[in-house]
Amino acid sequence: MIDDCTALILAGGDSRRMGQDKAGLVLDGQTLLERVSRTMQSIFPKLLVSVRARRSALELTQVCDEVTASGPLAGLVAGLAQAETPWVFAVACDMPFVSPAVVTKLADFRVGHQAVVPVVGGYPQPLAAFYAVSALEAMRASLASGDLSLRGMLGRLDVCFVDEAELRSSDPQLRSFFDLDTPQDVQAARR
């Protein structure tokens, strides 16, 4: 267990490309939200789910965006504001293969930084990353400025970027970073 950290699952997106709520999509007999929740509960003692509006059927602790229509950055801000631990691990609900070994590996890079963000295929992965609660004000400043970009927000933080080469020993195919954005992605995941 990583005791000084809360898992934050982002499940409040529009799912435009998918055409339906991704959190409820079923893969191997579980919804995406259930799969990611179970994985996160095996690593962290506390779990929050970021939603735009409360979901009555959801029994997990939910946090709603402080600023509406502001994308995943608003979800991160809401989660950090509610966390009772010094760190949050943020993960999107559409990442059903996130590996505990990868998360544990990323945790090793936290000392001295406000965020630990993997870089896969040359791109930062801000929705499979650690964030210090001390970064909350910088994230709120990003929201207030109208810059809703997660990558833009990272520019305001002291970030340790972890190259994919560091992570391959924990996840050789880097499946942890496979996210389901379209129906075609779901078909690929089922294969």
C-alpha positions as CSV (number, residue, x, y, z in Angstrom):
1,M,0.0,0.0,0.0
2,I,1.1,3.5,-0.7
3,D,-0.3,5.1,2.5
4,D,0.5,8.7,1.8
5,C,-1.6,8.9,-1.3
6,T,-5.3,8.8,-2.4
7,A,-6.3,7.3,-5.8
8,L,-8.4,9.7,-7.9
9,I,-10.3,8.2,-10.8
10,L,-11.5,10.7,-13.3
11,A,-14.9,9.6,-14.6
12,G,-16.6,12.8,-15.5
13,G,-15.7,13.2,-19.2
14,D,-18.1,13.8,-22.1
15,S,-17.1,10.6,-23.9
16,R,-17.9,12.2,-27.3
17,R,-15.8,9.9,-29.4
18,M,-17.1,6.9,-27.6
19,G,-20.7,7.9,-27.9
20,Q,-21.6,6.7,-24.4
21,D,-20.4,7.0,-20.8
22,K,-17.1,5.2,-20.7
23,A,-17.2,4.5,-16.9
24,G,-20.1,2.1,-17.5
25,L,-18.6,0.2,-20.5
26,V,-18.2,-3.5,-19.7
27,L,-14.9,-5.3,-20.3
28,D,-14.4,-8.9,-19.1
29,G,-17.5,-8.7,-17.0
30,Q,-16.7,-5.5,-15.2
31,T,-17.4,-1.9,-16.0
32,L,-14.3,0.2,-16.7
33,L,-14.9,2.1,-13.5
34,E,-15.1,-1.1,-11.5
35,R,-11.9,-2.5,-13.1
36,V,-9.9,0.7,-12.4
37,S,-11.4,1.0,-8.9
38,R,-10.4,-2.5,-7.9
39,T,-6.8,-2.0,-9.1
40,M,-6.5,1.3,-7.3
41,Q,-8.0,-0.2,-4.0
42,S,-5.2,-2.8,-4.2
43,I,-2.6,0.0,-4.1
44,F,-4.1,2.9,-2.1
45,P,-6.0,3.0,1.2
46,K,-8.3,5.8,0.0
47,L,-10.2,6.3,-3.3
48,L,-12.1,9.2,-4.8
49,V,-14.0,9.3,-8.1
50,S,-14.2,12.6,-9.9
51,V,-17.6,13.3,-11.5
52,R,-19.3,16.3,-13.1
53,A,-22.5,15.5,-11.3
54,R,-23.2,13.0,-8.5
55,R,-24.1,9.4,-9.6
56,S,-26.7,8.0,-7.3
57,A,-25.8,4.3,-8.2
58,L,-22.1,4.8,-7.4
59,E,-21.2,3.7,-3.9
60,L,-17.6,5.1,-4.0
61,T,-16.8,8.5,-2.6
62,Q,-17.4,11.1,-5.3
63,V,-16.1,14.6,-5.8
64,C,-17.7,17.1,-8.1
65,D,-15.8,19.7,-10.2
66,E,-15.5,23.1,-8.5
67,V,-15.5,24.7,-12.0
68,T,-18.0,23.3,-14.4
69,A,-17.2,22.5,-18.1
70,S,-13.5,22.7,-17.4
71,G,-12.4,19.1,-18.4
72,P,-10.0,16.8,-16.5
73,L,-8.2,19.7,-14.9
74,A,-11.3,20.6,-12.9
75,G,-11.5,17.0,-11.8
76,L,-7.9,17.0,-10.7
77,V,-8.5,20.2,-8.7
78,A,-11.6,18.8,-7.1
79,G,-9.8,15.6,-6.1
80,L,-6.7,17.4,-4.7
81,A,-9.0,19.7,-2.7
82,Q,-10.8,16.7,-1.1
83,A,-7.7,14.5,-0.5
84,E,-6.7,13.9,3.1
85,T,-3.3,12.7,2.0
86,P,-0.3,14.7,0.7
87,W,-0.4,13.0,-2.7
88,V,-3.0,11.9,-5.2
89,F,-2.6,9.4,-8.0
90,A,-4.8,10.5,-10.9
91,V,-6.0,7.9,-13.4
92,A,-8.7,8.0,-16.1
93,C,-11.5,5.5,-15.8
94,D,-10.9,4.5,-19.4
95,M,-7.4,3.0,-18.6
96,P,-8.5,-0.6,-17.7
97,F,-5.0,-2.1,-17.8
98,V,-3.2,0.2,-15.4
99,S,-0.7,-1.9,-13.6
100,P,0.0,-1.8,-9.9
101,A,3.7,-2.4,-10.7
102,V,3.8,0.7,-12.9
103,V,2.1,2.9,-10.3
104,T,4.5,1.7,-7.6
105,K,7.4,2.4,-9.8
106,L,6.2,5.9,-10.5
107,A,5.8,6.5,-6.7
108,D,9.5,6.1,-6.3
109,F,10.1,9.4,-8.2
110,R,8.0,11.7,-6.0
111,V,10.6,13.0,-3.6
112,G,11.3,16.7,-4.3
113,H,8.7,17.2,-7.0
114,Q,5.0,18.3,-7.2
115,A,4.2,15.8,-9.9
116,V,5.4,12.6,-11.4
117,V,4.2,12.1,-15.0
118,P,5.1,9.2,-17.3
119,V,6.1,9.9,-20.9
120,V,5.0,7.3,-23.4
121,G,5.5,7.5,-27.1
122,G,7.0,11.0,-26.5
123,Y,3.8,12.3,-24.9
124,P,3.2,13.1,-21.2
125,Q,0.5,11.0,-19.6
126,P,-1.0,13.4,-17.1
127,L,-4.0,11.1,-16.3
128,A,-1.8,8.3,-15.0
129,A,0.3,10.4,-12.7
130,F,1.1,11.5,-9.1
131,Y,0.3,15.0,-7.9
132,A,1.2,16.6,-4.6
133,V,-1.6,18.4,-2.8
134,S,0.8,21.3,-2.6
135,A,0.3,21.8,-6.4
136,L,-3.4,22.6,-5.9
137,E,-3.0,26.4,-6.0
138,A,-1.0,26.3,-9.2
139,M,-3.7,24.1,-10.7
140,R,-6.4,26.5,-9.6
141,A,-4.4,29.3,-11.2
142,S,-4.4,27.4,-14.4
143,L,-8.2,27.0,-14.2
144,A,-8.6,30.7,-13.3
145,S,-6.5,31.8,-16.3
146,G,-8.7,29.8,-18.7
147,D,-5.9,27.5,-19.6
148,L,-7.7,24.1,-19.2
149,S,-4.9,22.1,-20.8
150,L,-3.3,19.5,-18.6
151,R,0.0,19.9,-20.4
152,G,-0.2,23.6,-19.9
153,M,-0.8,23.1,-16.2
154,L,2.2,20.8,-15.9
155,G,4.3,23.9,-17.0
156,R,3.4,25.5,-13.7
157,L,4.7,22.6,-11.6
158,D,8.0,21.0,-10.6
159,V,7.4,17.8,-12.6
160,C,9.5,14.6,-12.7
161,F,8.9,13.2,-16.2
162,V,9.5,9.4,-16.2
163,D,10.5,8.0,-19.6
164,E,8.8,4.8,-20.8
165,A,12.1,3.0,-20.8
166,E,12.0,3.2,-16.9
167,L,8.6,1.6,-16.9
168,R,9.0,-1.3,-19.3
169,S,10.5,-3.5,-16.6
170,S,7.1,-3.2,-14.8
171,D,4.9,-3.2,-18.0
172,P,6.8,-4.4,-21.0
173,Q,4.1,-3.6,-23.5
174,L,3.1,-0.4,-21.7
175,R,-0.6,-1.6,-21.6
176,S,-1.1,0.6,-18.5
177,F,-1.3,3.6,-20.9
178,F,-3.8,2.1,-23.3
179,D,-7.0,4.2,-23.0
180,L,-10.4,3.5,-24.6
181,D,-11.5,6.6,-26.5
182,T,-13.5,5.0,-29.3
183,P,-15.6,1.9,-30.0
184,Q,-12.6,0.6,-32.0
185,D,-10.4,0.9,-28.9
186,V,-12.9,-1.2,-26.9
187,Q,-12.9,-3.9,-29.6
188,A,-9.1,-3.9,-29.5
189,A,-9.1,-4.2,-25.7
190,R,-11.5,-7.2,-25.8
191,R,-9.1,-9.0,-28.2
